[in-house]
Amino acid sequence: MTSYSAAMITGDGIGPEISDALVTVLDAVRDSLGVGITISKHDAGDAALKDTGSALPPGTLDAIKSSDVCLKAPVGESAKDVIVYLRQELDLYANIRPARSFPGMPYLRDDVDLVIVRENTEDVYTGAEIDMGDSGVALRPISDRASARIAHCAFKEAQRRNGKQRVTCVHKSNVMRTTDGIFSRACRRVASEYPGIEFDEMYVDACAMNLIRAPQEFDVIVTTNMFGDILSDESAQVVGGLGMAPAANIGDDAALFEPVHGAAFDIANTQSANPSSFILSAKMMLEWLGQTRNDNKCTEAASRLGSAVYQTVADGIKTRDIGGDQTTLEFAKHVASRLS
Ligand code: ATP
């Protein structure tokens, strides 16, 4: 059996509950599909900060670096010291956030299939802020190198998805002429290397509107860090909410998979969280392992896992956030049973 190692951060809030649910599903992936993911659990986040004085203890960082992949549940207030740090430390420059319609969701279109490719290492999220007493300044570094790198990633994603074959570059270069000027020019230059993929541009405010008006018209959106963070929560809601929203953070040498949402303290310890976001993140992990290790078994397992989640929801088995009554673990068991 093929086997890979995954360092799992169980996180804060609903993190431990959706982590247990994912372990249940990955056990079934091993038993039914023959792809073993050996999980080692590690602490990071608010609880780790309280217990050890560090939100990302050195042992956790070492485990992530020595594993094939990292599966990260959400952390709370210490997110900047965990995920923002890991994205920069491991150079996880591409944040891939798909939004795809699932059957029978409240308030959604049933024909959305888009992905947001968000630059993950620059922008105001580098934390370069200057405190000047009763005012402050945030720096927004944007480079041609990082912009071109994420643009290539977006065009390759469009080729891989084989969907509408379109990349939309989202920016605000009419106002932020220097930084978004660099970003949009890099995207335009890279577009010329992919003649088979249509390319267009949209200001971020228009994009926010169009994601509500006609989300089905998008294919791949490439954008800067903060715009991508905000637009991906919006696109998640269009297709059924944050509980269904997975993400991948990809670099040249490492990858980390995590739900789009935060620690959701308001529903922690109630077994009402939707684990689909984390399960679908593991699907993205299997796809990535399939591509980078040339392992067809992983690619097949990813497809089967995606279908199992889709079928579970289509069968009307849902958690509370999407109109059902299943607990976190019950939902995961239903997904697992559809893998055999
Ligand atoms: P962050 O800024 O860290 O992303 P946030 O403040 O945006 O976090 P979230 O923790 O993402 O907040 O939660 C936003 C809302 O979505 C909350 O009401 C939460 O209960 C709900 N929510 C988030 N994730 C899930 C989930 N997996 N299942 C059900 N509801 C969820």
Residues whose N, C-alpha, C, O or C-beta is under 5 A from the ligand:
A	BS01	ATP	V75 L242 G243 V260 H261 G262 A263 A264 F265 D266 I267 S272 A273 N274 D321
